[in-house]
Amino acid sequence: MRACVSKQFRLDAGEEIIELAETLQAPVVSFRSGRGIVSDDSDLGLSVVAGHKLWQETDVLLGIGTRLDVPSRLWRHPPKGQKVLRVDIDPVEMRRFKPDVGIVADSKVATRILLQAFQKQGGVRPSRREEIL
């Protein structure tokens, strides 16, 4: 399974995003104001171009505090069966790009809860560096 976390920086959820990405070993693709949420020096911090290379293999997209402009307008054509989960404080955003699972909440709070739930299910996944690069 390949998951990808998309984050446009809002409400100071950076630490939680990094910890979630490390727990899941899921790359973080950031756009515009989200750039830098995960360092470009990290194996998990990807540019839009690098993220696009993984797009057709991404079966779960988790958008946190983002309009998901890149996948909805630039990348298009999601892989068959891909599931989209969204976290946004604005319920109107859920209509703009309809997710399979929508969570209306503060990014920091929701990401912390998701992180705790994933950790409860088995902790940190082994490194997927070779798959991501």
Beta strands, then each sheet from edge to edge (+ up, - down):
strand 1: 3-7
strand 2: 28-30
strand 3: 45-46
strand 4: 60-64
strand 5: 83-88
strand 6: 101-104
sheet 1: 3+ 2+ 1+ 4+ 5+ 6+
end
